[in-house]
Amino acid sequence: MVRPTARRLTTWLSPGQLVRSCVGDRVSVTGDWMSAPLTGTLARVGDRADYPPTSFPTDEVHLTRAVPVDLVLDTDTDLPVGVPLEVHVTPCHLAGTR
């Protein structure tokens, strides 16, 4: 159950990242302005790939289509709107082993 004060974030995963991810996976969210990472859970995976609405750089060089995912943070700390964050998902399994 999601606490009413929990903070939700939406981000995008490439198909290669998504094949290793499951609802319920633990996530870590960091920003260069943060004193410590925030933790949370992968709460929802979208049902189709689309073009991510961002100009922020990513290590996915050929990221042209991705699937939106929602994260629920374990804290009720307010995050500034529009700041870049780095998200790390602890994979539930290795690619190709579903």
C-alpha positions as CSV (number, residue, x, y, z in Angstrom):
1,M,0.0,0.0,0.0
2,V,1.3,3.5,-0.9
3,R,1.4,6.0,1.9
4,P,-0.6,9.1,1.2
5,T,2.5,11.3,1.7
6,A,4.7,9.2,-0.6
7,R,6.2,11.0,-3.6
8,R,5.8,9.7,-7.1
9,L,8.2,10.2,-9.9
10,T,7.8,9.3,-13.6
11,T,10.8,8.4,-15.6
12,W,11.5,6.4,-18.7
13,L,13.3,3.0,-19.3
14,S,14.7,1.8,-22.5
15,P,13.6,-1.7,-23.7
16,G,17.0,-3.0,-22.7
17,Q,16.6,-1.6,-19.2
18,L,12.9,-2.7,-18.9
19,V,13.7,-6.4,-19.6
20,R,15.7,-6.5,-16.4
21,S,13.1,-4.6,-14.3
22,C,10.0,-5.6,-12.4
23,V,7.3,-3.8,-10.4
24,G,8.4,-3.9,-6.8
25,D,12.2,-3.4,-7.7
26,R,14.1,-1.1,-5.3
27,V,15.3,2.1,-6.8
28,S,17.8,4.8,-5.7
29,V,17.4,8.4,-6.8
30,T,20.3,10.8,-6.7
31,G,21.0,14.4,-7.8
32,D,24.3,16.3,-7.7
33,W,22.6,18.7,-5.3
34,M,21.5,16.0,-2.9
35,S,23.4,15.2,0.3
36,A,22.2,11.5,0.2
37,P,20.3,9.3,-2.2
38,L,16.6,8.7,-1.9
39,T,15.2,5.2,-2.0
40,G,11.9,3.9,-3.3
41,T,10.1,1.3,-5.4
42,L,9.3,0.8,-9.0
43,A,5.5,1.0,-8.8
44,R,4.2,0.9,-12.3
45,V,5.4,0.1,-15.8
46,G,3.7,1.6,-18.8
47,D,2.1,-0.5,-21.5
48,R,3.9,0.9,-24.5
49,A,7.0,2.6,-25.7
50,D,7.0,6.2,-26.7
51,Y,9.4,9.1,-27.3
52,P,10.6,10.4,-23.9
53,P,9.9,14.2,-23.5
54,T,13.4,15.2,-22.3
55,S,16.6,16.8,-23.5
56,F,18.6,15.5,-20.5
57,P,21.6,13.3,-21.4
58,T,21.4,9.6,-20.9
59,D,23.9,6.7,-21.1
60,E,21.4,5.1,-23.5
61,V,23.0,6.8,-26.6
62,H,20.3,5.6,-29.0
63,L,17.3,6.2,-26.7
64,T,14.6,7.1,-29.2
65,R,11.8,5.1,-27.6
66,A,11.2,4.2,-24.0
67,V,8.5,3.0,-21.6
68,P,7.3,5.3,-18.8
69,V,7.6,4.0,-15.3
70,D,6.4,5.4,-12.0
71,L,8.5,5.3,-8.9
72,V,7.3,5.8,-5.3
73,L,9.9,7.2,-2.9
74,D,10.1,6.1,0.7
75,T,10.2,9.7,1.9
76,D,7.8,12.6,1.8
77,T,10.6,15.0,1.0
78,D,9.7,17.6,-1.6
79,L,11.9,17.5,-4.8
80,P,12.4,20.6,-6.9
81,V,10.4,20.4,-10.2
82,G,12.4,19.9,-13.4
83,V,15.8,19.1,-11.9
84,P,17.8,16.2,-13.4
85,L,18.0,13.1,-11.3
86,E,19.8,9.8,-11.8
87,V,17.8,6.7,-11.2
88,H,19.2,3.3,-10.4
89,V,16.9,0.3,-10.5
90,T,18.0,-2.9,-8.7
91,P,17.1,-5.5,-11.4
92,C,14.8,-8.4,-10.5
93,H,16.5,-10.7,-13.0
94,L,19.0,-10.7,-15.9
95,A,18.0,-10.0,-19.4
96,G,16.5,-12.9,-21.3
97,T,15.6,-15.0,-18.2
98,R,12.0,-14.0,-17.8
